[in-house]
Amino acid sequence: SRALDRAGFAIIATGLQQCLTDAERGQRDGETKEQMKARLEKLFLSLA
């Protein structure tokens, strides 16, 4: 179970990093902050 927790945290950390680095690109592609927030929330909920 601990290995799964670590894998989950790694997934979330990667998602956070992508959200931060994609913020500028997302704005250019028309993705709003709310859409980006929803994408991150989906990552968190995938661990539940």
Backbone as a printed PyTorch tensor [residue, N CA C, xyz], in Angstrom:
tensor([[[  0.8220,  -1.1920,   0.0000],
         [  0.0000,   0.0000,   0.0000],
         [  0.8700,   1.2600,   0.0000]],

        [[  1.9890,   1.1900,   0.6870],
         [  2.8690,   2.3590,   0.7300],
         [  3.4340,   2.6680,  -0.6560]],

        [[  3.7160,   1.6240,  -1.4260],
         [  4.2090,   1.8280,  -2.7930],
         [  3.1480,   2.5080,  -3.6480]],

        [[  1.8930,   2.1430,  -3.4340],
         [  0.8070,   2.7860,  -4.1750],
         [  0.6680,   4.2470,  -3.7840]],

        [[  0.8410,   4.5370,  -2.5000],
         [  0.7980,   5.9300,  -2.0490],
         [  1.9030,   6.7440,  -2.7130]],

        [[  3.0860,   6.1740,  -2.7690],
         [  4.2060,   6.8770,  -3.4010],
         [  3.9330,   7.1120,  -4.8850]],

        [[  3.4050,   6.1000,  -5.5390],
         [  3.0800,   6.2480,  -6.9580],
         [  2.0260,   7.3340,  -7.1530]],

        [[  1.0380,   7.3670,  -6.2710],
         [  0.0030,   8.3910,  -6.3490],
         [  0.5650,   9.7830,  -6.1680]],

        [[  1.4480,   9.9390,  -5.2010],
         [  2.0700,  11.2470,  -4.9900],
         [  2.9150,  11.6500,  -6.1920]],

        [[  3.5870,  10.6860,  -6.7980],
         [  4.3920,  10.9900,  -7.9850],
         [  3.4990,  11.4600,  -9.1310]],

        [[  2.3420,  10.8280,  -9.2770],
         [  1.3980,  11.2270, -10.3230],
         [  0.9090,  12.6450, -10.0780]],

        [[  0.5550,  12.9390,  -8.8350],
         [  0.0660,  14.2780,  -8.4970],
         [  1.1640,  15.3170,  -8.6910]],

        [[  2.3790,  14.9960,  -8.2680],
         [  3.4880,  15.9380,  -8.4340],
         [  3.7230,  16.2360,  -9.9120]],

        [[  3.6400,  15.2120, -10.7340],
         [  3.8020,  15.4100, -12.1710],
         [  2.6720,  16.2670, -12.7240]],

        [[  1.4540,  16.0120, -12.2620],
         [  0.3120,  16.8140, -12.7000],
         [  0.4510,  18.2720, -12.3100]],

        [[  0.9060,  18.5120, -11.0810],
         [  1.1300,  19.8910, -10.6320],
         [  2.1860,  20.5780, -11.4870]],

        [[  3.2510,  19.8540, -11.7600],
         [  4.3210,  20.4280, -12.5660],
         [  3.8100,  20.7590, -13.9650]],

        [[  3.0200,  19.8710, -14.5440],
         [  2.4650,  20.1330, -15.8710],
         [  1.5350,  21.3320, -15.8510]],

        [[  0.7200,  21.4420, -14.8290],
         [ -0.1900,  22.5880, -14.7360],
         [  0.5890,  23.8910, -14.6720]],

        [[  1.6730,  23.8840, -13.9140],
         [  2.4700,  25.1020, -13.7880],
         [  3.1920,  25.4330, -15.0840]],

        [[  3.7900,  24.4310, -15.7090],
         [  4.5430,  24.6960, -16.9320],
         [  3.6320,  24.8980, -18.1250]],

        [[  2.4200,  24.3390, -18.0750],
         [  1.4800,  24.4840, -19.1820],
         [  0.5860,  25.7070, -19.0420]],

        [[  0.7420,  26.4620, -17.9660],
         [ -0.1560,  27.5990, -17.7370],
         [ -0.1150,  28.5730, -18.9050]],

        [[  1.0730,  28.9110, -19.3360],
         [  1.1890,  29.8510, -20.4500],
         [  0.6660,  29.2160, -21.7320]],

        [[  1.0420,  27.9820, -21.9800],
         [  0.5730,  27.2990, -23.1830],
         [ -0.9300,  27.1160, -23.1490]],

        [[ -1.4580,  26.7960, -21.9760],
         [ -2.8990,  26.6060, -21.8290],
         [ -3.6670,  27.8680, -22.1560]],

        [[ -3.1340,  28.9910, -21.7310],
         [ -3.7950,  30.2560, -22.0420],
         [ -3.7550,  30.5140, -23.5360]],

        [[ -2.6630,  30.1550, -24.1920],
         [ -2.5790,  30.3320, -25.6420],
         [ -3.5480,  29.4020, -26.3570]],

        [[ -3.7240,  28.1820, -25.8100],
         [ -4.6140,  27.1960, -26.4260],
         [ -6.0650,  27.3980, -26.0290]],

        [[ -6.3280,  28.3730, -25.1850],
         [ -7.6980,  28.6710, -24.7940],
         [ -8.1620,  27.9630, -23.5330]],

        [[ -7.2710,  27.2350, -22.8440],
         [ -7.6640,  26.5780, -21.5990],
         [ -7.6860,  27.6120, -20.4810]],

        [[ -8.8160,  27.6980, -19.8010],
         [ -8.9500,  28.6570, -18.7120],
         [ -8.3410,  28.0910, -17.4350]],

        [[ -8.1900,  28.9540, -16.4450],
         [ -7.6870,  28.4930, -15.1520],
         [ -8.6530,  27.4920, -14.5320]],

        [[ -9.9450,  27.6920, -14.7430],
         [-10.9410,  26.7580, -14.2020],
         [-10.8060,  25.3820, -14.8500]],

        [[-10.5490,  25.3440, -16.1350],
         [-10.3600,  24.0630, -16.8140],
         [ -9.0940,  23.3770, -16.3200]],

        [[ -8.0490,  24.1620, -16.1060],
         [ -6.8060,  23.6080, -15.5830],
         [ -7.0210,  23.0760, -14.1680]],

        [[ -7.8010,  23.8120, -13.3730],
         [ -8.1210,  23.3780, -12.0130],
         [ -8.9050,  22.0710, -12.0480]],

        [[ -9.8500,  21.9580, -12.9690],
         [-10.6440,  20.7360, -13.0960],
         [ -9.7650,  19.5560, -13.4920]],

        [[ -8.7900,  19.8090, -14.3500],
         [ -7.8790,  18.7410, -14.7640],
         [ -7.0650,  18.2480, -13.5720]],

        [[ -6.5990,  19.1690, -12.7440],
         [ -5.8320,  18.7970, -11.5560],
         [ -6.7070,  18.0680, -10.5440]],

        [[ -7.9380,  18.5430, -10.3670],
         [ -8.8700,  17.8850,  -9.4470],
         [ -9.1310,  16.4480,  -9.8890]],

        [[ -9.2410,  16.2440, -11.1820],
         [ -9.4530,  14.8930, -11.7080],
         [ -8.2760,  13.9850, -11.3460]],

        [[ -7.0560,  14.5260, -11.3950],
         [ -5.8870,  13.7440, -10.9880],
         [ -5.9730,  13.3350,  -9.5250]],

        [[ -6.3460,  14.2830,  -8.6580],
         [ -6.4820,  13.9710,  -7.2360],
         [ -7.5500,  12.9110,  -7.0040]],

        [[ -8.6810,  13.0590,  -7.6610],
         [ -9.7820,  12.1210,  -7.4490],
         [ -9.4710,  10.7370,  -7.9970]],

        [[ -8.5570,  10.6550,  -8.9400],
         [ -8.1980,   9.3440,  -9.4780],
         [ -7.4890,   8.4900,  -8.4320]],

        [[ -6.9890,   9.1270,  -7.3690],
         [ -6.3240,   8.3850,  -6.2960],
         [ -7.3010,   7.8190,  -5.2770]],

        [[ -8.5130,   8.3340,  -5.2590],
         [ -9.4980,   7.9160,  -4.2530],
         [-10.0500,   6.5370,  -4.5370]]])
